[in-house]
Amino acid sequence: MLKSFLTTLTLTLAVTATAAQADDITRYRGTIEKVDGAAVTIKPRVGEALTVSMAPDVKVLAASTGKITDIKPDSYIGTAAIPQPDGSQKALQVTVFASSLRGTADGHYPWDLGSNSTMTNGAIGTISGTEGRTLLVKYQGGEKKVNVPDDVPVTLVDPGDKSIVVDGAKVVAFTKKGTDGKPTAVILIVGRNGTVPSM
């Protein structure tokens, strides 16, 4: 039983990591307007509503609102950020992953929260500065110093299931083009209790 669970978890993390970083992934951020079987209609923050289908093996993650004190030494996080002239990163948001999701999308790569933005996923090496505002994030093959401004949103992410994919929930849909050329969600990060996933 334990071996089967660990194998499933490992495969889930591998799929999530691959999808999060893949060049052919398009992310849609907005509000779920309607759930109809395996189809989800999303009203983006900008633009018209669109319908995406859910892949049979879609991974659903639950997002809730966190705070800066949820970021602790050795936490596994993801942070969208803007590179600074000194080589550091200025965080736009911070996601703290549940321990069971440790290793998700490990690395440093381009992101789509603004011009020149990046995503860094890794473990916290050290926390320093006033109220823990400077993080050293270590990932396979490197590390980044990340400065976290006071107003940066912190999101907690845990494993979820399709029961939280409901009308009115805020969502980030990671999609790929299906065989029909239309978007198919391979990952859905769904906000609980009105949380807006910040990644």
MIDO-726932 format. One line per field, with one value per residue: residue number from 1; z, y, x of N, C-alpha, C, O in turn. Coordinates in steps of 0.05 Angstrom, whole numbers, plus 5000, padded with zeros to 4 digits. Layout:
N
seq	c(NUM|...)
n.Z	c(Z|...)
n.Y	c(Y|...)
n.X	c(X|...)
ca.Z	c(Z|...)
ca.Y	c(Y|...)
ca.X	c(X|...)
c.Z	c(Z|...)
c.Y	c(Y|...)
c.X	c(X|...)
o.Z	c(Z|...)
o.Y	c(Y|...)
o.X	c(X|...)
end
This chain:
199
seq	c(1|2|3|4|5|6|7|8|9|10|11|12|13|14|15|16|17|18|19|20|21|22|23|24|25|26|27|28|29|30|31|32|33|34|35|36|37|38|39|40|41|42|43|44|45|46|47|48|49|50|51|52|53|54|55|56|57|58|59|60|61|62|63|64|65|66|67|68|69|70|71|72|73|74|75|76|77|78|79|80|81|82|83|84|85|86|87|88|89|90|91|92|93|94|95|96|97|98|99|100|101|102|103|104|105|106|107|108|109|110|111|112|113|114|115|116|117|118|119|120|121|122|123|124|125|126|127|128|129|130|131|132|133|134|135|136|137|138|139|140|141|142|143|144|145|146|147|148|149|150|151|152|153|154|155|156|157|158|159|160|161|162|163|164|165|166|167|168|169|170|171|172|173|174|175|176|177|178|179|180|181|182|183|184|185|186|187|188|189|190|191|192|193|194|195|196|197|198|199)
n.Z	c(5000|5019|4984|4935|4941|4946|4896|4863|4882|4868|4812|4803|4821|4783|4735|4746|4753|4702|4670|4692|4675|4621|4553|4519|4549|4568|4611|4645|4682|4728|4742|4757|4718|4703|4712|4674|4671|4644|4628|4637|4646|4643|4667|4648|4680|4646|4585|4545|4568|4568|4549|4577|4571|4619|4628|4631|4672|4702|4748|4809|4852|4915|4936|4988|5029|5054|5099|5113|5154|5146|5115|5125|5150|5107|5083|5025|4967|4916|4876|4839|4806|4794|4760|4789|4783|4813|4810|4844|4861|4859|4893|4866|4884|4932|4938|4983|4987|5007|5048|5023|4970|4959|4918|4872|4807|4809|4803|4762|4719|4660|4669|4669|4693|4680|4645|4632|4677|4725|4750|4809|4839|4898|4957|5019|5039|5074|5117|5122|5143|5158|5191|5163|5107|5065|5024|5013|4962|4944|4891|4847|4818|4827|4860|4886|4910|4941|4949|4989|4984|5028|5012|4984|4961|4996|4984|5003|4983|4974|4963|4924|4900|4850|4873|4892|4848|4829|4812|4814|4841|4846|4799|4771|4710|4680|4616|4557|4486|4459|4419|4386|4380|4419|4486|4539|4605|4646|4697|4752|4795|4848|4884|4953|4993|4971|4961|4919|4875|4872|4837)
n.Y	c(4976|5026|5030|5033|5082|5118|5112|5131|5184|5203|5200|5237|5285|5288|5294|5342|5377|5375|5395|5446|5473|5467|5488|5488|5498|5535|5583|5599|5648|5662|5663|5608|5599|5561|5491|5435|5372|5345|5393|5460|5526|5586|5651|5695|5741|5782|5794|5750|5697|5629|5560|5502|5435|5382|5341|5270|5252|5298|5341|5364|5418|5450|5516|5562|5621|5648|5672|5713|5689|5636|5618|5581|5560|5511|5503|5484|5520|5561|5617|5671|5722|5782|5792|5825|5879|5864|5810|5784|5765|5797|5785|5771|5741|5688|5619|5568|5502|5442|5390|5340|5354|5368|5383|5395|5419|5436|5483|5538|5584|5616|5657|5679|5725|5780|5823|5794|5763|5710|5641|5609|5549|5514|5492|5527|5554|5591|5643|5711|5781|5836|5814|5766|5773|5762|5710|5650|5610|5544|5501|5444|5445|5499|5564|5619|5686|5715|5772|5792|5835|5876|5874|5828|5773|5712|5644|5582|5516|5454|5383|5369|5354|5337|5355|5406|5437|5482|5525|5594|5592|5615|5606|5577|5552|5504|5491|5449|5442|5405|5346|5366|5417|5452|5481|5439|5423|5405|5413|5441|5494|5510|5559|5559|5578|5631|5646|5673|5643|5658|5650)
n.X	c(5017|5037|5081|5055|5027|5070|5094|5053|5051|5102|5099|5058|5083|5124|5095|5069|5112|5136|5094|5087|5133|5136|5145|5101|5057|5000|4976|4917|4885|4834|4764|4721|4667|4630|4619|4617|4609|4666|4685|4706|4687|4721|4727|4772|4819|4828|4795|4752|4708|4728|4726|4753|4774|4779|4835|4835|4868|4876|4910|4892|4901|4897|4889|4902|4898|4958|5010|5068|5095|5087|5126|5181|5246|5273|5224|5187|5181|5151|5166|5145|5179|5218|5278|5334|5384|5429|5430|5396|5328|5264|5208|5143|5102|5093|5091|5075|5088|5053|5083|5078|5080|5130|5186|5159|5160|5214|5267|5291|5262|5232|5172|5102|5082|5085|5131|5194|5191|5204|5203|5219|5228|5240|5276|5277|5337|5363|5335|5332|5342|5297|5241|5244|5249|5284|5301|5338|5335|5341|5353|5355|5416|5427|5417|5378|5376|5322|5284|5230|5178|5136|5081|5072|5034|5021|5012|4984|4992|4961|4949|4891|4824|4774|4727|4732|4731|4691|4635|4649|4697|4765|4818|4877|4892|4931|4945|4945|4946|4894|4878|4840|4856|4839|4842|4866|4861|4915|4933|4900|4898|4863|4827|4810|4754|4748|4800|4850|4891|4959|5000)
ca.Z	c(5000|5020|4960|4914|4946|4940|4867|4852|4889|4852|4784|4804|4822|4758|4715|4753|4747|4673|4659|4701|4662|4592|4535|4505|4569|4570|4637|4646|4710|4729|4759|4744|4713|4700|4709|4660|4666|4642|4617|4656|4633|4660|4659|4655|4691|4623|4561|4545|4580|4550|4560|4574|4581|4639|4621|4649|4695|4711|4775|4823|4876|4930|4946|5010|5035|5075|5109|5111|5175|5137|5101|5146|5140|5094|5068|4995|4957|4889|4876|4815|4813|4773|4765|4796|4772|4828|4807|4862|4851|4875|4891|4860|4901|4943|4942|5001|4981|5028|5048|5004|4943|4958|4893|4850|4788|4819|4784|4757|4691|4654|4678|4653|4710|4674|4628|4644|4703|4728|4772|4823|4858|4912|4986|5032|5052|5097|5117|5136|5140|5175|5190|5145|5080|5045|5024|4995|4951|4932|4873|4834|4799|4833|4882|4882|4933|4935|4968|4990|4994|5048|5001|4966|4971|5002|4979|5012|4963|4983|4944|4923|4883|4833|4888|4896|4822|4831|4803|4831|4852|4831|4788|4751|4694|4663|4594|4532|4464|4455|4391|4371|4380|4441|4511|4557|4631|4658|4725|4761|4822|4854|4910|4973|5009|4959|4956|4891|4872|4864|4819)
ca.Y	c(5000|5050|5032|5043|5110|5133|5111|5150|5211|5209|5205|5262|5307|5289|5305|5370|5392|5377|5412|5473|5485|5461|5510|5487|5503|5561|5586|5617|5655|5675|5652|5587|5607|5537|5465|5418|5347|5347|5419|5482|5552|5604|5679|5706|5768|5800|5779|5735|5671|5607|5533|5483|5408|5371|5316|5248|5250|5325|5343|5387|5428|5469|5540|5578|5646|5646|5696|5711|5671|5608|5612|5574|5546|5485|5502|5481|5542|5572|5646|5687|5745|5798|5794|5852|5883|5851|5781|5774|5765|5811|5768|5781|5724|5664|5596|5549|5476|5422|5372|5319|5364|5376|5375|5403|5439|5445|5496|5567|5585|5639|5655|5697|5745|5805|5823|5785|5749|5683|5625|5594|5530|5501|5492|5550|5548|5610|5666|5733|5807|5844|5797|5744|5782|5754|5681|5637|5587|5525|5481|5427|5460|5528|5578|5647|5702|5727|5792|5791|5860|5873|5870|5805|5752|5685|5624|5555|5496|5426|5365|5372|5335|5351|5365|5435|5451|5490|5552|5616|5589|5626|5583|5578|5528|5498|5476|5442|5439|5378|5337|5384|5444|5468|5477|5417|5428|5383|5420|5462|5503|5521|5572|5552|5600|5657|5651|5677|5632|5682|5644)
ca.X	c(5000|5054|5097|5037|5022|5094|5097|5033|5059|5125|5090|5043|5102|5138|5077|5064|5136|5139|5074|5091|5155|5136|5141|5075|5036|4988|4962|4894|4879|4808|4742|4706|4639|4612|4631|4598|4623|4695|4691|4705|4688|4736|4727|4799|4821|4825|4786|4727|4708|4735|4721|4775|4767|4798|4847|4826|4886|4882|4919|4879|4915|4881|4903|4890|4913|4978|5023|5097|5106|5084|5151|5199|5270|5269|5199|5190|5165|5154|5162|5147|5195|5230|5307|5345|5410|5450|5427|5375|5301|5244|5184|5116|5086|5106|5074|5087|5076|5052|5106|5074|5085|5158|5198|5143|5171|5240|5284|5289|5254|5215|5144|5085|5069|5097|5155|5219|5187|5215|5192|5239|5217|5261|5275|5289|5362|5364|5317|5346|5330|5275|5217|5247|5242|5304|5302|5357|5320|5360|5340|5375|5433|5431|5403|5372|5367|5296|5274|5201|5167|5114|5055|5072|5015|5032|4992|4991|4982|4959|4935|4862|4810|4755|4705|4735|4728|4663|4629|4656|4724|4787|4833|4898|4891|4954|4932|4959|4927|4884|4879|4822|4867|4828|4858|4859|4875|4929|4935|4883|4903|4837|4826|4789|4742|4753|4829|4859|4918|4974|5023)
c.Z	c(5000|4995|4937|4916|4938|4910|4854|4857|4872|4823|4783|4804|4796|4736|4721|4746|4717|4661|4667|4685|4632|4575|4522|4525|4567|4596|4634|4675|4710|4748|4743|4742|4713|4698|4697|4653|4666|4630|4638|4641|4653|4649|4668|4667|4670|4599|4566|4558|4559|4565|4555|4584|4601|4629|4640|4674|4706|4741|4787|4849|4889|4941|4968|5017|5058|5084|5109|5131|5168|5122|5123|5134|5131|5082|5039|4983|4927|4890|4848|4822|4789|4779|4770|4786|4787|4827|4826|4848|4870|4871|4884|4877|4912|4947|4961|4996|5006|5026|5028|4975|4940|4932|4868|4833|4797|4797|4782|4727|4686|4663|4663|4671|4705|4657|4644|4670|4702|4749|4783|4843|4871|4942|4997|5046|5077|5094|5133|5131|5159|5170|5169|5116|5058|5047|5005|4987|4936|4916|4860|4813|4805|4856|4874|4908|4925|4957|4966|5001|5013|5036|4984|4978|4975|4999|4989|4992|4974|4961|4946|4906|4868|4848|4894|4870|4819|4820|4823|4843|4834|4822|4771|4736|4677|4641|4571|4511|4461|4426|4373|4369|4402|4466|4528|4583|4641|4688|4730|4790|4829|4882|4927|4987|4998|4954|4926|4889|4859|4843|4789)
c.Y	c(5025|5053|5042|5072|5127|5134|5131|5179|5220|5216|5231|5286|5310|5302|5335|5387|5396|5397|5441|5488|5484|5486|5511|5490|5532|5563|5607|5622|5670|5661|5630|5596|5583|5512|5447|5392|5351|5374|5440|5508|5572|5632|5690|5733|5789|5784|5764|5708|5650|5580|5515|5456|5399|5344|5295|5246|5278|5325|5368|5393|5449|5492|5554|5601|5641|5673|5692|5692|5641|5599|5606|5561|5518|5482|5498|5501|5545|5602|5658|5713|5759|5800|5822|5854|5869|5820|5768|5775|5781|5797|5783|5766|5701|5643|5576|5522|5458|5403|5349|5327|5374|5366|5384|5425|5451|5459|5526|5570|5609|5634|5677|5715|5773|5802|5814|5770|5720|5668|5609|5575|5515|5502|5517|5541|5565|5631|5687|5759|5812|5827|5775|5750|5774|5723|5671|5611|5569|5504|5465|5443|5489|5538|5607|5661|5717|5747|5794|5818|5855|5865|5846|5783|5726|5665|5597|5536|5468|5409|5370|5351|5351|5362|5395|5451|5458|5519|5573|5615|5603|5603|5593|5552|5526|5481|5470|5440|5410|5370|5354|5413|5462|5462|5455|5422|5403|5388|5443|5469|5520|5534|5562|5578|5628|5663|5653|5665|5653|5676|5649)
c.X	c(5017|5070|5080|5032|5046|5099|5079|5041|5082|5117|5075|5062|5117|5121|5073|5088|5140|5119|5079|5113|5154|5131|5114|5052|5027|4972|4940|4887|4852|4789|4727|4677|4620|4629|4610|4612|4653|4704|4688|4707|4700|4734|4754|4797|4818|4815|4761|4730|4716|4730|4744|4765|4788|4808|4837|4842|4894|4889|4906|4894|4897|4898|4888|4909|4932|4989|5053|5108|5102|5109|5172|5224|5263|5241|5205|5171|5169|5150|5166|5161|5206|5260|5315|5374|5433|5448|5407|5348|5283|5218|5159|5096|5103|5085|5088|5073|5074|5075|5103|5079|5113|5171|5183|5157|5197|5256|5278|5284|5236|5186|5128|5069|5081|5122|5179|5216|5198|5199|5216|5225|5240|5257|5289|5315|5365|5343|5331|5332|5308|5250|5219|5240|5262|5307|5324|5343|5339|5344|5362|5390|5438|5416|5399|5366|5342|5288|5244|5190|5143|5087|5052|5052|5030|5009|5002|4977|4984|4946|4905|4849|4788|4731|4707|4734|4698|4660|4637|4684|4744|4805|4856|4898|4916|4944|4952|4938|4920|4886|4861|4832|4857|4843|4847|4875|4889|4934|4915|4890|4879|4837|4804|4780|4749|4782|4834|4887|4936|4996|5016)
o.Z	c(4984|4985|4921|4896|4925|4900|4836|4839|4862|4811|4763|4789|4787|4721|4702|4735|4708|4644|4651|4682|4618|4583|4514|4517|4566|4601|4623|4690|4694|4768|4720|4762|4723|4685|4708|4632|4687|4623|4655|4624|4676|4625|4691|4665|4674|4594|4587|4559|4535|4589|4533|4602|4601|4621|4664|4695|4716|4757|4777|4865|4875|4953|4966|5010|5080|5077|5107|5126|5181|5117|5137|5111|5144|5072|5029|4988|4914|4905|4836|4843|4766|4801|4758|4780|4775|4841|4823|4825|4894|4849|4893|4883|4901|4959|4955|5000|5024|5004|5016|4957|4920|4925|4846|4843|4792|4776|4797|4711|4705|4666|4647|4666|4724|4656|4665|4684|4680|4765|4768|4862|4858|4951|4987|5063|5098|5072|5156|5117|5175|5148|5157|5102|5035|5068|4984|5003|4916|4925|4863|4794|4790|4871|4858|4925|4904|4980|4944|5025|5013|5049|4970|5001|4959|5011|4984|4985|4983|4942|4968|4898|4872|4837|4899|4871|4809|4818|4847|4853|4809|4837|4759|4749|4661|4646|4568|4516|4460|4409|4349|4358|4405|4469|4533|4582|4643|4703|4714|4807|4818|4901|4918|4991|5013|4943|4910|4901|4839|4834|4772)
o.Y	c(5043|5075|5059|5087|5147|5155|5146|5196|5243|5235|5246|5305|5332|5318|5351|5409|5418|5413|5459|5512|5498|5503|5532|5485|5550|5545|5628|5604|5688|5650|5634|5602|5585|5511|5444|5389|5359|5378|5440|5512|5574|5637|5695|5747|5811|5762|5765|5696|5653|5579|5513|5454|5407|5326|5300|5238|5282|5310|5390|5375|5465|5487|5557|5601|5631|5694|5669|5679|5624|5575|5625|5553|5503|5461|5508|5500|5534|5611|5655|5725|5750|5808|5841|5834|5861|5806|5745|5784|5779|5797|5805|5776|5696|5648|5569|5520|5460|5399|5340|5310|5387|5342|5382|5446|5475|5448|5537|5561|5621|5612|5692|5721|5787|5780|5824|5766|5708|5680|5597|5585|5504|5512|5526|5523|5554|5638|5682|5761|5795|5826|5767|5735|5779|5713|5683|5593|5577|5492|5471|5452|5502|5523|5618|5650|5730|5739|5796|5822|5833|5850|5842|5776|5718|5669|5589|5539|5459|5420|5374|5331|5375|5379|5409|5476|5443|5534|5569|5635|5603|5584|5614|5531|5544|5458|5484|5437|5393|5386|5355|5430|5485|5441|5453|5424|5382|5369|5461|5451|5542|5521|5558|5596|5646|5685|5638|5676|5665|5694|5644)
o.X	c(5013|5074|5090|5032|5043|5108|5086|5039|5083|5127|5078|5058|5121|5130|5073|5085|5146|5127|5075|5111|5168|5114|5104|5029|5043|4956|4944|4883|4847|4798|4721|4663|4597|4649|4588|4624|4664|4727|4670|4724|4692|4738|4759|4777|4807|4826|4749|4752|4710|4730|4754|4748|4811|4793|4832|4832|4916|4877|4909|4898|4885|4919|4863|4932|4925|4978|5062|5129|5113|5113|5181|5224|5249|5235|5225|5146|5187|5133|5187|5154|5204|5268|5305|5387|5453|5463|5400|5346|5285|5206|5154|5074|5124|5064|5111|5048|5091|5086|5123|5081|5120|5168|5193|5165|5202|5259|5263|5300|5226|5177|5139|5045|5087|5134|5185|5236|5200|5185|5231|5212|5258|5237|5309|5315|5370|5334|5340|5312|5300|5240|5199|5227|5257|5315|5329|5339|5352|5325|5386|5379|5452|5404|5413|5352|5342|5286|5232|5192|5132|5072|5032|5054|5047|4987|5025|4954|5005|4935|4894|4862|4784|4716|4687|4736|4682|4679|4632|4694|4741|4809|4855|4903|4922|4935|4972|4914|4937|4895|4865|4819|4866|4856|4823|4900|4876|4939|4913|4890|4874|4846|4781|4795|4756|4788|4824|4906|4929|5009|5033)
end
